[in-house]
Amino acid sequence: MKKVERINVIMRYVNNRSHFTISEIMREFNISRSTAIRDIREIEAMGMPLVVEVGRDGGYFVMRNSVLPEVRFTDSEIKALFIAFMATRNQQLPYLKSRQSLAEKLLGLISESSQDDLVLLNKIFLFQGTNPNNPDLLELSDLPHPMVEKLIEALLLNSYLSLTINDEKIIKTSIIYLLHLYQDRGLWFIEGFNLKEEKKEIIPVDIIEDVKTYSGKRSLSKKKILDKIREQDRSVNLIMELGPASIAQFKKYHPLKVTIFYTSPYQTTAILKTFINVDNYDEILEMTNWILFLGEDIKNKEAPKELRERLQEQLSLFKKLQL
């Protein structure tokens, strides 16, 4: 890291802490004691009001109401931000009211030659979901469902939410503790804990007609909710390891209640854990067909006897048809 860049980062680092020491700066930025002291003195000379605390545990702290100089990004940081911005096309992200305004502000932070580099990168890079016939970064045609931003505004105030849901023209109210708001295959979903049924559920944002923070009597505290979720997770009875081919199939289609956890940095292997109700024949049949859809690139770690038997029947039938 260059000196100017390091000092800029150190300024942000110390400003976000009520107290820091030279030793902490040395460890955090992997620099010598003399370099750390020299950098701190330069930061003081730039006008940051640092106060020295003497004594055995002495160090520094920044006086309140200090004003940092404007943020300066390096050329590489601007490229990283711009490419990350390019990768969000067609992702239906909330708050993205003006893609053009954001892109122009990024371009305005750098020189004309660097702007030319970014324009070239915009022409060359194509990410998943990008239309190669119309890769214009400044077009805004991927607005999310309007309920997404309303959900975010509500959950920032309270994780307990009252949802009005229109499920196949049946209007109902559901009180949930929100766990996650996520996007999957171009659609937004809520993962929440239903306070009445006391179990996790997945709700498509498309069927939510209204959302309000829930201020009524709470039957369960956050701690009890998380305890119940951990207890329910222990009832998992299907565990499989997926390879790259099965992961690709998983991304094409998977039941809403099923998720995977990647076990390699490049997302080439993953673990699938879920619960199957063995008393529900339709669920066994559906899961059997879906596992066969995933292909041969899977390893079974744990599965109910009923599912294994059904899979064996299907595989035997398939072999007979091949003969």
C-alpha beads as a LAMMPS data file, in Angstrom:
LAMMPS data file: protein, C-alpha beads

323 atoms
322 bonds

1 atom types
1 bond types

-500.0 500.0 xlo xhi
-500.0 500.0 ylo yhi
-500.0 500.0 zlo zhi

Masses

1 110.0

Atoms # bond

1 1 1 0.000 0.000 0.000
2 1 1 1.390 3.405 -1.002
3 1 1 2.053 5.954 1.718
4 1 1 -0.667 8.416 0.647
5 1 1 -3.218 5.628 0.444
6 1 1 -2.110 4.190 3.813
7 1 1 -2.398 7.520 5.604
8 1 1 -5.865 8.050 4.143
9 1 1 -6.969 4.622 5.413
10 1 1 -5.348 5.184 8.845
11 1 1 -7.276 8.449 9.182
12 1 1 -10.542 6.598 8.644
13 1 1 -9.422 3.860 11.010
14 1 1 -8.592 6.149 13.928
15 1 1 -11.615 8.390 13.393
16 1 1 -13.936 5.399 13.879
17 1 1 -12.405 4.485 17.246
18 1 1 -12.739 6.144 20.616
19 1 1 -9.188 5.106 21.481
20 1 1 -6.195 3.567 19.700
21 1 1 -2.509 2.863 20.322
22 1 1 0.620 2.802 18.185
23 1 1 0.790 -0.973 18.656
24 1 1 -2.709 -1.358 17.183
25 1 1 -1.720 0.727 14.146
26 1 1 1.412 -1.413 13.699
27 1 1 -0.589 -4.667 13.763
28 1 1 -3.472 -3.436 11.639
29 1 1 -1.338 -2.020 8.826
30 1 1 1.731 -4.263 9.195
31 1 1 4.162 -1.361 9.584
32 1 1 7.053 -0.641 11.938
33 1 1 6.755 1.458 15.076
34 1 1 8.727 4.333 13.566
35 1 1 6.510 4.342 10.450
36 1 1 3.353 4.269 12.587
37 1 1 4.566 7.235 14.692
38 1 1 5.579 9.146 11.554
39 1 1 2.173 8.531 9.945
40 1 1 0.324 9.664 13.082
41 1 1 2.388 12.869 13.173
42 1 1 1.552 13.563 9.517
43 1 1 -2.134 13.028 10.249
44 1 1 -1.893 15.515 13.147
45 1 1 -0.151 18.003 10.851
46 1 1 -3.053 17.678 8.381
47 1 1 -5.383 19.019 11.059
48 1 1 -6.917 15.945 12.685
49 1 1 -7.218 16.831 16.411
50 1 1 -5.563 13.874 18.164
51 1 1 -5.208 13.937 21.944
52 1 1 -2.409 11.963 23.591
53 1 1 -3.211 9.970 26.734
54 1 1 -0.186 9.430 28.939
55 1 1 0.367 6.524 31.302
56 1 1 0.887 2.786 31.149
57 1 1 -2.120 2.168 28.921
58 1 1 -1.848 5.461 27.131
59 1 1 -2.594 6.046 23.485
60 1 1 -4.552 8.486 21.370
61 1 1 -8.121 9.525 20.828
62 1 1 -9.763 11.885 18.338
63 1 1 -11.591 14.950 19.613
64 1 1 -15.295 14.873 18.800
65 1 1 -16.816 16.905 15.967
66 1 1 -13.620 16.637 13.930
67 1 1 -14.010 16.955 10.188
68 1 1 -12.083 14.601 7.922
69 1 1 -10.820 15.754 4.548
70 1 1 -12.827 14.567 1.542
71 1 1 -12.501 10.917 0.593
72 1 1 -10.077 10.203 -2.238
73 1 1 -10.272 6.928 -4.118
74 1 1 -7.344 5.317 -5.888
75 1 1 -7.623 4.377 -9.559
76 1 1 -7.957 0.689 -8.616
77 1 1 -10.671 1.447 -6.056
78 1 1 -12.711 3.380 -8.621
79 1 1 -12.391 0.504 -11.085
80 1 1 -13.474 -1.943 -8.366
81 1 1 -16.542 0.176 -7.523
82 1 1 -17.448 0.627 -11.191
83 1 1 -17.140 -3.081 -12.012
84 1 1 -19.180 -3.981 -8.914
85 1 1 -21.785 -1.480 -10.113
86 1 1 -21.772 -3.075 -13.573
87 1 1 -22.341 -6.487 -12.018
88 1 1 -25.591 -5.296 -10.419
89 1 1 -27.363 -4.798 -13.737
90 1 1 -30.673 -6.622 -13.996
91 1 1 -30.528 -7.511 -10.294
92 1 1 -33.598 -5.464 -9.274
93 1 1 -31.782 -3.775 -6.407
94 1 1 -33.657 -1.437 -4.042
95 1 1 -32.963 2.313 -3.935
96 1 1 -31.545 2.229 -7.467
97 1 1 -33.715 5.090 -8.698
98 1 1 -31.063 6.712 -10.896
99 1 1 -28.343 4.491 -12.284
100 1 1 -27.178 7.339 -14.515
101 1 1 -26.640 9.702 -11.567
102 1 1 -24.554 7.131 -9.672
103 1 1 -22.452 6.245 -12.712
104 1 1 -21.782 9.902 -13.532
105 1 1 -20.662 10.602 -9.952
106 1 1 -18.196 7.727 -10.128
107 1 1 -16.877 8.982 -13.458
108 1 1 -16.564 12.489 -12.029
109 1 1 -14.091 11.314 -9.392
110 1 1 -11.354 10.435 -11.890
111 1 1 -9.353 11.870 -14.770
112 1 1 -10.464 11.791 -18.425
113 1 1 -7.981 9.020 -19.279
114 1 1 -9.321 6.878 -16.440
115 1 1 -12.864 7.637 -17.606
116 1 1 -11.937 6.199 -21.011
117 1 1 -10.731 3.039 -19.251
118 1 1 -14.076 2.629 -17.490
119 1 1 -16.039 3.194 -20.703
120 1 1 -13.951 0.437 -22.319
121 1 1 -14.526 -1.892 -19.372
122 1 1 -18.259 -1.253 -19.666
123 1 1 -18.141 -2.466 -23.279
124 1 1 -16.010 -5.532 -22.566
125 1 1 -17.443 -6.941 -19.334
126 1 1 -20.597 -9.041 -19.471
127 1 1 -21.956 -10.459 -16.226
128 1 1 -24.686 -13.011 -15.676
129 1 1 -28.022 -11.468 -16.566
130 1 1 -26.532 -8.760 -18.801
131 1 1 -28.166 -8.341 -22.176
132 1 1 -25.214 -8.484 -24.649
133 1 1 -27.270 -6.565 -27.236
134 1 1 -27.878 -3.704 -24.828
135 1 1 -25.169 -3.542 -22.145
136 1 1 -25.605 0.184 -21.514
137 1 1 -24.845 0.773 -17.845
138 1 1 -26.804 4.017 -17.737
139 1 1 -30.153 2.480 -18.630
140 1 1 -32.479 1.706 -15.767
141 1 1 -34.831 -1.110 -16.653
142 1 1 -34.464 -3.381 -13.651
143 1 1 -36.414 -1.692 -10.871
144 1 1 -37.288 -4.086 -8.028
145 1 1 -40.767 -4.855 -6.771
146 1 1 -41.909 -1.641 -4.994
147 1 1 -42.602 -3.662 -1.837
148 1 1 -38.850 -4.384 -1.410
149 1 1 -37.996 -0.836 -0.347
150 1 1 -41.077 -0.663 1.868
151 1 1 -39.934 -3.867 3.592
152 1 1 -36.453 -2.466 4.120
153 1 1 -37.797 0.738 5.636
154 1 1 -39.955 -1.291 8.041
155 1 1 -37.303 -3.795 9.082
156 1 1 -34.822 -1.004 9.834
157 1 1 -37.269 0.068 12.533
158 1 1 -38.310 -3.358 13.791
159 1 1 -37.645 -6.986 12.834
160 1 1 -41.167 -7.934 13.985
161 1 1 -43.411 -7.320 10.985
162 1 1 -47.110 -7.612 10.192
163 1 1 -47.584 -8.718 6.582
164 1 1 -50.763 -8.588 4.529
165 1 1 -50.479 -11.484 2.078
166 1 1 -52.550 -12.189 -1.012
167 1 1 -52.055 -15.902 -1.599
168 1 1 -54.152 -16.975 -4.599
169 1 1 -56.775 -14.295 -3.796
170 1 1 -56.912 -15.368 -0.137
171 1 1 -56.018 -12.352 2.010
172 1 1 -54.364 -13.155 5.316
173 1 1 -52.214 -11.445 7.922
174 1 1 -48.953 -13.017 9.053
175 1 1 -46.856 -11.841 12.002
176 1 1 -43.213 -12.752 11.479
177 1 1 -39.769 -12.107 12.859
178 1 1 -37.718 -11.300 9.772
179 1 1 -34.519 -13.320 9.381
180 1 1 -33.453 -12.504 5.821
181 1 1 -34.584 -10.582 2.771
182 1 1 -32.948 -12.146 -0.277
183 1 1 -33.094 -12.443 -4.040
184 1 1 -33.207 -15.724 -5.934
185 1 1 -33.443 -16.126 -9.704
186 1 1 -34.644 -12.562 -10.185
187 1 1 -37.307 -12.688 -7.464
188 1 1 -37.265 -11.340 -3.912
189 1 1 -38.180 -13.472 -0.888
190 1 1 -38.543 -13.100 2.863
191 1 1 -37.254 -15.756 5.207
192 1 1 -39.026 -15.259 8.496
193 1 1 -40.172 -16.981 11.639
194 1 1 -43.958 -17.199 11.830
195 1 1 -44.886 -16.271 15.414
196 1 1 -48.248 -18.072 15.290
197 1 1 -47.071 -21.346 13.743
198 1 1 -43.636 -21.067 15.417
199 1 1 -41.652 -22.177 12.393
200 1 1 -39.590 -20.709 9.568
201 1 1 -41.276 -19.887 6.296
202 1 1 -40.359 -18.441 2.904
203 1 1 -42.662 -15.734 1.534
204 1 1 -42.379 -14.326 -2.029
205 1 1 -42.378 -10.522 -1.912
206 1 1 -44.692 -10.510 -4.956
207 1 1 -47.641 -11.753 -2.853
208 1 1 -47.164 -9.185 -0.058
209 1 1 -49.691 -6.362 -0.333
210 1 1 -48.711 -4.390 2.763
211 1 1 -46.146 -4.377 5.558
212 1 1 -46.137 -2.657 8.933
213 1 1 -43.942 -2.877 11.975
214 1 1 -45.628 -5.057 14.582
215 1 1 -46.053 -3.296 17.908
216 1 1 -48.445 -5.747 19.557
217 1 1 -47.703 -8.274 22.267
218 1 1 -44.819 -10.526 21.266
219 1 1 -45.247 -14.169 22.148
220 1 1 -41.551 -14.883 21.635
221 1 1 -38.411 -12.851 22.225
222 1 1 -35.572 -12.775 19.697
223 1 1 -33.545 -15.182 21.857
224 1 1 -36.400 -17.696 22.085
225 1 1 -36.998 -17.449 18.330
226 1 1 -33.351 -18.211 17.559
227 1 1 -33.384 -21.070 20.086
228 1 1 -36.438 -22.590 18.395
229 1 1 -34.815 -22.243 14.969
230 1 1 -31.679 -24.032 16.188
231 1 1 -33.845 -26.751 17.672
232 1 1 -35.776 -27.147 14.414
233 1 1 -32.569 -27.168 12.368
234 1 1 -31.384 -30.147 14.395
235 1 1 -34.280 -32.118 12.911
236 1 1 -32.594 -32.058 9.464
237 1 1 -32.828 -35.550 7.947
238 1 1 -31.404 -35.026 4.434
239 1 1 -27.788 -34.024 3.913
240 1 1 -26.065 -34.127 0.522
241 1 1 -22.780 -32.856 -0.861
242 1 1 -23.061 -31.159 -4.265
243 1 1 -20.369 -30.853 -6.925
244 1 1 -20.142 -28.144 -9.629
245 1 1 -22.575 -29.854 -12.050
246 1 1 -25.222 -30.330 -9.345
247 1 1 -24.749 -26.751 -8.129
248 1 1 -25.438 -25.550 -11.686
249 1 1 -28.627 -27.614 -11.733
250 1 1 -29.573 -26.309 -8.275
251 1 1 -29.353 -22.740 -9.563
252 1 1 -31.753 -23.595 -12.390
253 1 1 -34.411 -24.887 -10.019
254 1 1 -34.821 -25.743 -6.361
255 1 1 -37.699 -25.847 -3.858
256 1 1 -38.025 -22.643 -1.850
257 1 1 -37.383 -24.329 1.485
258 1 1 -34.060 -25.809 0.321
259 1 1 -30.793 -23.876 0.571
260 1 1 -27.138 -24.777 0.114
261 1 1 -23.978 -23.698 1.917
262 1 1 -20.822 -23.398 -0.177
263 1 1 -17.802 -25.246 1.206
264 1 1 -15.133 -24.022 -1.236
265 1 1 -13.889 -20.489 -2.027
266 1 1 -14.867 -20.774 -5.693
267 1 1 -18.339 -22.180 -4.931
268 1 1 -17.591 -25.510 -6.619
269 1 1 -18.781 -27.671 -3.718
270 1 1 -21.686 -27.196 -1.342
271 1 1 -23.675 -28.901 1.400
272 1 1 -27.449 -29.201 1.184
273 1 1 -29.392 -29.689 4.422
274 1 1 -33.159 -29.897 4.758
275 1 1 -36.030 -31.725 6.422
276 1 1 -38.349 -34.144 4.616
277 1 1 -41.672 -35.184 6.069
278 1 1 -41.553 -38.960 5.465
279 1 1 -45.270 -39.229 6.237
280 1 1 -46.080 -37.066 3.213
281 1 1 -45.863 -39.248 0.085
282 1 1 -46.166 -36.279 -2.291
283 1 1 -43.191 -34.599 -0.613
284 1 1 -41.112 -37.796 -0.911
285 1 1 -42.033 -38.071 -4.599
286 1 1 -41.272 -34.407 -5.288
287 1 1 -37.908 -34.599 -3.535
288 1 1 -36.998 -37.825 -5.384
289 1 1 -37.648 -36.254 -8.777
290 1 1 -35.712 -33.143 -7.830
291 1 1 -32.654 -35.099 -6.604
292 1 1 -32.634 -37.016 -9.897
293 1 1 -32.795 -33.638 -11.661
294 1 1 -29.614 -32.571 -9.829
295 1 1 -27.736 -35.397 -11.564
296 1 1 -24.954 -37.754 -10.530
297 1 1 -22.628 -35.084 -9.124
298 1 1 -23.925 -35.547 -5.567
299 1 1 -22.903 -37.581 -2.552
300 1 1 -25.532 -38.701 -0.075
301 1 1 -24.471 -38.102 3.530
302 1 1 -27.777 -38.736 5.274
303 1 1 -31.278 -39.497 4.018
304 1 1 -34.502 -41.085 5.352
305 1 1 -35.047 -44.729 4.458
306 1 1 -38.258 -43.858 2.597
307 1 1 -36.422 -41.455 0.293
308 1 1 -33.558 -43.868 -0.364
309 1 1 -36.030 -46.612 -1.293
310 1 1 -37.938 -44.329 -3.638
311 1 1 -34.710 -43.199 -5.310
312 1 1 -33.635 -46.816 -5.763
313 1 1 -36.980 -47.660 -7.373
314 1 1 -36.697 -44.770 -9.798
315 1 1 -33.102 -45.618 -10.713
316 1 1 -33.979 -49.279 -11.274
317 1 1 -36.883 -48.278 -13.494
318 1 1 -34.620 -45.956 -15.453
319 1 1 -32.074 -48.739 -16.041
320 1 1 -34.818 -51.079 -17.304
321 1 1 -36.012 -48.432 -19.736
322 1 1 -32.470 -48.041 -21.039
323 1 1 -32.236 -51.800 -21.648

Bonds

1 1 1 2
2 1 2 3
3 1 3 4
4 1 4 5
5 1 5 6
6 1 6 7
7 1 7 8
8 1 8 9
9 1 9 10
10 1 10 11
11 1 11 12
12 1 12 13
13 1 13 14
14 1 14 15
15 1 15 16
16 1 16 17
17 1 17 18
18 1 18 19
19 1 19 20
20 1 20 21
21 1 21 22
22 1 22 23
23 1 23 24
24 1 24 25
25 1 25 26
26 1 26 27
27 1 27 28
28 1 28 29
29 1 29 30
30 1 30 31
31 1 31 32
32 1 32 33
33 1 33 34
34 1 34 35
35 1 35 36
36 1 36 37
37 1 37 38
38 1 38 39
39 1 39 40
40 1 40 41
41 1 41 42
42 1 42 43
43 1 43 44
44 1 44 45
45 1 45 46
46 1 46 47
47 1 47 48
48 1 48 49
49 1 49 50
50 1 50 51
51 1 51 52
52 1 52 53
53 1 53 54
54 1 54 55
55 1 55 56
56 1 56 57
57 1 57 58
58 1 58 59
59 1 59 60
60 1 60 61
61 1 61 62
62 1 62 63
63 1 63 64
64 1 64 65
65 1 65 66
66 1 66 67
67 1 67 68
68 1 68 69
69 1 69 70
70 1 70 71
71 1 71 72
72 1 72 73
73 1 73 74
74 1 74 75
75 1 75 76
76 1 76 77
77 1 77 78
78 1 78 79
79 1 79 80
80 1 80 81
81 1 81 82
82 1 82 83
83 1 83 84
84 1 84 85
85 1 85 86
86 1 86 87
87 1 87 88
88 1 88 89
89 1 89 90
90 1 90 91
91 1 91 92
92 1 92 93
93 1 93 94
94 1 94 95
95 1 95 96
96 1 96 97
97 1 97 98
98 1 98 99
99 1 99 100
100 1 100 101
101 1 101 102
102 1 102 103
103 1 103 104
104 1 104 105
105 1 105 106
106 1 106 107
107 1 107 108
108 1 108 109
109 1 109 110
110 1 110 111
111 1 111 112
112 1 112 113
113 1 113 114
114 1 114 115
115 1 115 116
116 1 116 117
117 1 117 118
118 1 118 119
119 1 119 120
120 1 120 121
121 1 121 122
122 1 122 123
123 1 123 124
124 1 124 125
125 1 125 126
126 1 126 127
127 1 127 128
128 1 128 129
129 1 129 130
130 1 130 131
131 1 131 132
132 1 132 133
133 1 133 134
134 1 134 135
135 1 135 136
136 1 136 137
137 1 137 138
138 1 138 139
139 1 139 140
140 1 140 141
141 1 141 142
142 1 142 143
143 1 143 144
144 1 144 145
145 1 145 146
146 1 146 147
147 1 147 148
148 1 148 149
149 1 149 150
150 1 150 151
151 1 151 152
152 1 152 153
153 1 153 154
154 1 154 155
155 1 155 156
156 1 156 157
157 1 157 158
158 1 158 159
159 1 159 160
160 1 160 161
161 1 161 162
162 1 162 163
163 1 163 164
164 1 164 165
165 1 165 166
166 1 166 167
167 1 167 168
168 1 168 169
169 1 169 170
170 1 170 171
171 1 171 172
172 1 172 173
173 1 173 174
174 1 174 175
175 1 175 176
176 1 176 177
177 1 177 178
178 1 178 179
179 1 179 180
180 1 180 181
181 1 181 182
182 1 182 183
183 1 183 184
184 1 184 185
185 1 185 186
186 1 186 187
187 1 187 188
188 1 188 189
189 1 189 190
190 1 190 191
191 1 191 192
192 1 192 193
193 1 193 194
194 1 194 195
195 1 195 196
196 1 196 197
197 1 197 198
198 1 198 199
199 1 199 200
200 1 200 201
201 1 201 202
202 1 202 203
203 1 203 204
204 1 204 205
205 1 205 206
206 1 206 207
207 1 207 208
208 1 208 209
209 1 209 210
210 1 210 211
211 1 211 212
212 1 212 213
213 1 213 214
214 1 214 215
215 1 215 216
216 1 216 217
217 1 217 218
218 1 218 219
219 1 219 220
220 1 220 221
221 1 221 222
222 1 222 223
223 1 223 224
224 1 224 225
225 1 225 226
226 1 226 227
227 1 227 228
228 1 228 229
229 1 229 230
230 1 230 231
231 1 231 232
232 1 232 233
233 1 233 234
234 1 234 235
235 1 235 236
236 1 236 237
237 1 237 238
238 1 238 239
239 1 239 240
240 1 240 241
241 1 241 242
242 1 242 243
243 1 243 244
244 1 244 245
245 1 245 246
246 1 246 247
247 1 247 248
248 1 248 249
249 1 249 250
250 1 250 251
251 1 251 252
252 1 252 253
253 1 253 254
254 1 254 255
255 1 255 256
256 1 256 257
257 1 257 258
258 1 258 259
259 1 259 260
260 1 260 261
261 1 261 262
262 1 262 263
263 1 263 264
264 1 264 265
265 1 265 266
266 1 266 267
267 1 267 268
268 1 268 269
269 1 269 270
270 1 270 271
271 1 271 272
272 1 272 273
273 1 273 274
274 1 274 275
275 1 275 276
276 1 276 277
277 1 277 278
278 1 278 279
279 1 279 280
280 1 280 281
281 1 281 282
282 1 282 283
283 1 283 284
284 1 284 285
285 1 285 286
286 1 286 287
287 1 287 288
288 1 288 289
289 1 289 290
290 1 290 291
291 1 291 292
292 1 292 293
293 1 293 294
294 1 294 295
295 1 295 296
296 1 296 297
297 1 297 298
298 1 298 299
299 1 299 300
300 1 300 301
301 1 301 302
302 1 302 303
303 1 303 304
304 1 304 305
305 1 305 306
306 1 306 307
307 1 307 308
308 1 308 309
309 1 309 310
310 1 310 311
311 1 311 312
312 1 312 313
313 1 313 314
314 1 314 315
315 1 315 316
316 1 316 317
317 1 317 318
318 1 318 319
319 1 319 320
320 1 320 321
321 1 321 322
322 1 322 323
